Amino acid sequence: MEIRVAELDEVQPDDMLAVTAGDREILIARVGTDEYYAVDNMCSHADAWMDTGTLWPSTCEVECPLHDGRFDLRTGKPTQAPCVEPIQSFAVAVRDAVYVEVPD
């Protein structure tokens, strides 16, 4: 199901925003001006909100604020220890607003 989660101007280039889509907490990341990604907002390694971490636009990663583990925003796969389990990634559509495809 596709859910409208943010207005276009709510996510600035090279910034992140926590949103709610259905019953899920999702992190929206905007890399540069045209690339938007969506992943679970909770780290799979420790209970930490990813939107309080660091966005690495040059590598398209988000870093957990607790233990510096990183995830690829495109796939949700861990790219730096101590994280080993992926976080879920979601399809994003950008039209008049930002939309995320979440499972029913």
Secondary structure, 3 states (H helix, E strand, C coil): CEEEEECHHHCCCCEEEEEEECCEEEEEEEECCCEEEEEECECCCCCCEHHHCEEECCCCEEECCCCCCEEECCCCCEEECCCCCCCCEECEEECCCEEEECCC
